[in-house]
Amino acid sequence: MKKTQAQVWAIVEALKKLYPEGICSLEYKKDYELLFSVRLAAQCTDERVNKVTPALFARFPTLESLAQADIGEVEEYIHSTGFFRAKARDIVLASQMLLREYGGRVPDTMEDLLRLPGVGRKTANLILGDVYHTPGVVVADTHCIRISGLLGLTDGSKDPGKVEQQLRAILPPEESNDFCHRLVLHGRAVCIARRPQCQSCTLRPWCDHFAKNGGEEPQKSEAKKALE
């Protein structure tokens, strides 16, 4: 069932009450540090990234030092984040490109951000939202894709591009970036992928999954269907 604008606003406001801050959980001091932290977070938890980046950015405290860094040494600092060879290469090459083509400044357009090594739409949208506060930004990460589908804000698609388009169409532009951050927080605290706390979820009144399955957790309802 398609959500009405009033229902969408109700979900937005409920999440705002639950998570007033609505900010990215990655820790950074400079714009380019957020850019590289998001790259490190691919297939890795934000918690792990936050443990790795202080030493990395202490060793390479400027964009210039990262651009001149030995990729093998960067690999050592980020090894525990997984896919460390590709990530280290992207960080060094992106640092060089930022200095060479953008005057050391993180770009503020989707087109320019996507030119940087290792940057996809998810990363670009996060930079546009958190650094430049661009309205209408949607960061379609795994929590956002899963929970928006359960709520019925999307058609259940797992494709990040489709989810981004569908959420852009219904979310208030000034709320969309923080909304996505709040979905991440909700996915970690309540709507946990492997053990969702449906009975204590304040989004129950607007959740399609809860309505369709009598309040059962997603895994339980899927298991029932498999037996039918």
Summary of the structure (lengths in Angstrom):
residues: 228
radius of gyration: 19.1
end to end distance: 23.7
largest distance: 60.9
contacts: 691
relative contact order: 0.13
helix: 63%
strand: 0%
